[in-house]
Amino acid sequence: MRKRTEPVALEHERCAASGSSSSGSAAAALDADCRLKQNLRLTGTGAAEPRCAADAGMKRALGRRKSLWLRLRKILFCVLGLYIAIPFLIKLCPGIQAKLIFLNFVRVPYFIDLKKPQDQGLNHTCNYYLQPEEDVTIGVWHTVPAVWWKNAQGKDQMWYEDALASSHAIILYLHGNAGTRGGDHRVELYKVLSSLGYHVVTFDYRGWGDSVGTPSERGMTYDALHVFDWIKARSGDNPVYIWGHSLGTGVATNLVRRLCERETPPDALILESPFTNIREEAKSHPFSVIYRYFPGFDWFFLDPITSSGIKFANDENVKHISCPLLILHAEDDPVVPFQLGRKVGPGLCLWCSWHLAHCPLMLSPRRTMKNKQIVPSPHTGVLRAGCLCYQSPGQPGTRLEGLISYGLKAKNPLMRICQAHCRGHSQNGYRNF
C-alpha cells in the first residue's frame, strides 16, 4: 500500500514542480510583454506631443482671428448704424444743422482774452461793447491805421471813436463761421489793412466769442447793420467799405441789400470766397461728401437748413445791390468751391461794371503771377465786377479771376494769388493802365 502511494506522491511533486516552473515562465513572459507595451507607449507619447502642441496653437490662432473678426463686425455695424442714424437725427433736430453751419461753439484760438487785443499784437486797437438789441451784446475791435500806432498808445474809447472822423477810409470786416474776431488769420488781415492806411472795425456776431445772444441769420444781419450805423454816425464823409469773408459774405450781402433799399449804401462791397446760397454751399462742402449720394440728401440735410430760416442768398441779394462790388476767390479754395463764386460774379458784369469805380485797392505783382500783394493804389477807377485790376510795370492793366488765396495755403492773407487767369480789360471809359 505504501509502495503504491509513494509513486503517486512523487508524481504529484513533479507535476507541482513543473507547474510552478511553467507559471514562473508565464509570469516572466507577461512581465516582459508589459514592459514592451510600456516602452511602446512612452515612445508613442513623445512623438505625439509636438503634434498636440501644434494643434493647440492653431486653435488659439483661429480663436483670435475669429474674435478679431467679431470685433470688426461689431464696429462696422456700429459705424453703419451711426451713418444711417445721423440723417434722421438732423431731420428731427434742425438746430443741429444750424450749429454745424455757424460753428460758433468753436472758439479758436482758445484761452485768449478778447478784451485785450494787444495780446494778439494789435497795440493800436481798442475793444468796445455795443448793444444792438435788448439782451444782446457784441464785442467790437477797432484798429486805427498803422501810422497812428504811437498816438494810439494809452488812449481811451472816445479817442478811437473820434479817430473815425479822420481822412482815412474805414473797412467793416464781417468774419466767417467758427472762431472769433481774434483768430490768427483774421488778426493778420487786420494788420495788412491797417498798414495800408485803413481803419478796420470788426466784431463777433451774437453767440460768437464774448458776444451775448443766440445766432441766427436775421440776428447776425441786424448786428452788422447796428455796427455800420454806429460807424456812419462817427465817420462823417469818410468812405466805408464792407468786407465779408466766407459765411460773412452772406451777412454782407444781406446788409448791403438792406442799405441800398433804404438808399444809404456803403462806398463799396468786397466779397471774399462767396457762395451762391447756403443750400448750394452745404451741398458742395467737403463734410457733405460722405452723404452727398445718400438717398434723400436734400430732404435730410438741406431742407432743415431752410426750415431754420437760414438762406444767405448771395445770388439773389447781389441783384439788388447798386454799390461798387469786388469779388475775391481762389481757384483752389477747398471749402467754398471757386465755381460758386463765379456764379455770383458773371451776372454782375453785365450791369455792375457801370457802377464800379472808386475803391483804392489793387494788386501789385512781385516776381511771379502766383505771388501778389495788396498795396495802396495810386489810381482810382480800378474795380470791375467779379474781378480786380492791378498795374504791372511795363504791362497793361489786367483783370484777374480766381484771386486771393486765403487760409490754408497762404501763410499771410492777401499775399498769394492762386492760378490767376489774366487778360487785358478796358470798358465803359475806364482807363487801361
Secondary structure, 3 states (H helix, E strand, C coil): CHHHHHHHHHHHHHHHHHHHHHHHHHHHHHHHHHHHHHHHHHHHHHHHHHHHHHHHHHHHHHHHHHHHHHHHHHHHHHHHHHHHHHHHHHHHCHHHHHHHHHCCCCCCCCCCCCCCHHHHCCCCEEEEEEEEECCEEEEEEEECCHHHCCCCCCCCHHHHHHHCCCCCCEEEEECCCCCCCCCHHHHHHHHHHHHCCCEEEEECCCCCCCCECCCCHHHHHHHHHHHHHHHHHHHCCCCEEEEEECHHHHHHHHHHHHHHHCCCCCCEEEEECCCCCHHHHHHHCHHHHHHCCCCCHHHHHHHHHHHCCCCCCHHHHHHHCCCCEEEECCCCCCCCCHHHHHHHCHHHHCCHHHCCCCCCEEEEECCCCCCEEEEECCCCCCEECCEEEECCCCCCCEEEECCECCCCCCCCCCCCECCCEEEECCCCCCCCC
